[in-house]
Amino acid sequence: MADQPSFTYKSLDDIRARKEALRKELQQDNSSMKTQWNTLFHKKEKSNLPAHRFANIMASSVTLFDGIIFAWKLYNRFGGGKNRKAKKKSKGILASLFS
């Protein structure tokens, strides 16, 4: 609270006025936070328009496809696909020179 100016109060009326001003400011902040919370965490109502349904199906399909590709890459990257692949092991440069 260092950024707020210090107030000099000369009477109880000054304190009451300041208290009321702070109460109104807190109520405004509370209502704006409620609005922001609701927009972030509550789903909007689904529409039944064919275009929206199609867009939702396409978005879900793309997300599913992306997840499958990602899982496949991880599977192959971390050793799941090594047994299926027929790779020749190289002996190395020194071993091939001396054999």
Secondary structure by P-SEA (a helix, b strand, c coil): cccbbbbbbccaaaaaaaaaaaaaaaaaaaaaaaaaaaaccccccccccaaaaaaaaaaaaaaaaaaaaaaaaaaaaacccccccbbbbbccaaaaaac
